[in-house]
Amino acid sequence: MSQDNLIKLECGACQQINYFSRKNKKTSKERLTLAKYCRHCRKHTSHKETK
């Protein structure tokens, strides 16, 4: 993956970084929020994009 488009997704509950994804930063300026499974919490939580 290109480092320019790489983003980290952090769990909203336990603050652990669980996922990496890609995003076109030129077309979407706001931060991405997805409902993903957190293996530390063992449930589905909201994951937000971090710097």
Residue pairs with C-beta under 8 A, 6 or more apart in sequence:
1 20
1 22
2 22
4 25
5 22
5 23
5 24
5 25
6 20
6 21
6 22
7 20
7 21
7 22
7 23
7 32
7 49
7 50
8 17
8 19
8 20
8 49
8 50
8 51
9 17
9 18
9 19
9 20
9 21
9 32
9 34
9 36
9 47
9 48
9 49
9 50
10 16
10 17
10 18
10 47
10 48
10 49
10 50
11 17
11 18
11 38
11 40
11 41
11 45
11 47
12 45
12 46
12 47
12 48
13 38
13 41
13 45
14 38
14 40
14 41
14 45
16 38
16 40
17 50
18 36
18 38
18 39
18 40
18 47
19 36
19 47
21 32
23 32
23 49
31 48
31 49
32 48
32 49
33 46
33 47
33 48
33 49
34 46
34 47
35 44
35 45
35 46
35 47
36 44
36 45
36 47
37 43
37 44
38 44
38 45
38 47
